[in-house]
Amino acid sequence: MARIERIEIAYVDLEPKVVRTDAIQSFVSQQTPIVTITDADGATGTGYTYTIGTGGTAVLAHLRDDLAPTLKGMEAANIEAVWRALKYHTHATTPGAITALSLAAIDTALWDLKARRASLPLWQIAGGARKSIPLYTTEGGWLHIEPAALVADAVKAKGKGFRGCKVKVGKPDPKEDVARLMAVREAVGDGFEIFTDANQAFRVDEAIRRARLLEPLDIGWLEEPLVSDDIDGHARLSAATTLPVAVGESIYSAVWFREYMQRGACSVVQVDVARIGGITPWLKVAHAAETFNIAVCPHFLMELHVSLCCAVPNARWLEYIPQLDTITAEAMRIEDGQGVPSPEPGLGIAWDWDAIGAQRAADPIIV
C-alpha cells in the first residue's frame, strides 16, 4: 500500500494520418493529455485521455487545478475509492464531458500502476476472458471518400484478414448512402461485415426511413443515428427496424447506458473508456451489458480497448483507427485480423517519451 506522491501531466496534439469526415464534423486533431502517477514506493502508472479538436486545454486545466491536487496523498491501490472521491469532489460538473475525460486520464494511470505492481497485463487483471478480438476498420470509410475508394479499402482490409469495415452515412440523398454501401457489399461478398455510422445526424422520422432503406443490405449496425441523449427516440427507432442500433461513444455516464439497455433503445454498446471516465466505469458498463445479453464494441482508442475487449466475455468487435503510432514505440499487435493485447504488465502501451517530448503542445505540469 502506497500513497500518491507525484502527478505529471504531458499534453500532445496529434494530427490524424488521413482526412476524417462524417455527417456533422471533420476530425482535425487529437488533443491528448497524458498523466503519469508515482506512488511513495516509486511505482508509476501512465494513463491518457483525448478530445477531437476542442476541449483539450479545458481537460488539462481541470486536471491541473482540481483533480491532481486532490489526488495527491490518496492510496493508489484503492482505485474505486479514488474514482468516487474525485467524482464527488467535482460534483458540480458531473456527469459531463470535461470531468469524465479528466477522470479517465487518472483512472487509466491507476490501473496501469496496479497492473504493473501485479506484473500482469491489463487484459488479465481486468478479467482475462479471451486472448484476441476481431477487428473492423473505419479508416477507409469516411463520408467524403468516393465509392471506388471505399470499395478498394474494404477489399484491401478483407485481404489483410479484417472481418469488417465501417462506412459513414448521412449524405443529403439517402439513396446515395445505399449506393455506396451496395458497391462495398458487391465487392466484399456476404462473409464480411459492413457497419454504418450516422454520427447523430438524423431526427427520428428520418432515421426510421433511412433504416428501412438499409435493411435489405443486412448491415451489422446503424451507429449513433440520433443525438446521444434522445433515449426515447432510440427506443422508437429500435422498435421500428430490424437493424441493430449501436450507441455509446457520446455517452458520459454509466446510468445513461443503463437507461438505454432497460428501455430496449440499443442492441450494441460502444462505451469509450475516455468518455465514460476510465477503466473503472467502463468495466461496469460492459458487465451490465452482459446481463442484458448485449455486445460491447467500443469506440476508438484501439490501443487501450484491445485489452479491455479481451478482459470481458461479451466484447464482439474492436474498431481499427490507429491513434498513437507517432508517440509509441510499438504498434498494437494484429494477427489474422484480430487485435492481440500486449503481454507486458500494465495497459500494454509502449510510450515513446522522446517522441512525446518532441510533439509536446504545452509545458509539462507537475503536482
Secondary structure, 3 states (H helix, E strand, C coil): CCEEEEEEEEEEEECCCCCEECCCCEECCEEEEEEEEEECCCCEEEEECCECCCCHHHHHHHHHHHHHHHHCCCECCCHHHHHHHHHHHCHHHCCCHHHHHHHHHHHHHHHHHHHHHHCCEHHHHCCCCCCCEEEEECCCCCCCCCHHHHHHHHHHHHHCCCCEEEEECCCCCHHHHHHHHHHHHHHHCCCCEEEEECCCCCCHHHHHHHHHHHHHHCCCCEECCCCCCCHHHHHHHHHHCCCCEEECCCCCCHHHHHHHHHCCCCCEECCCHHHHCCHHHHHHHHHHHHHCCCEECCCCCHHHHHHHHHHCCCECCEEECCCCHHHECCCCEEECCEEECCCCCECCCCECHHHHHHCECCCCEEC
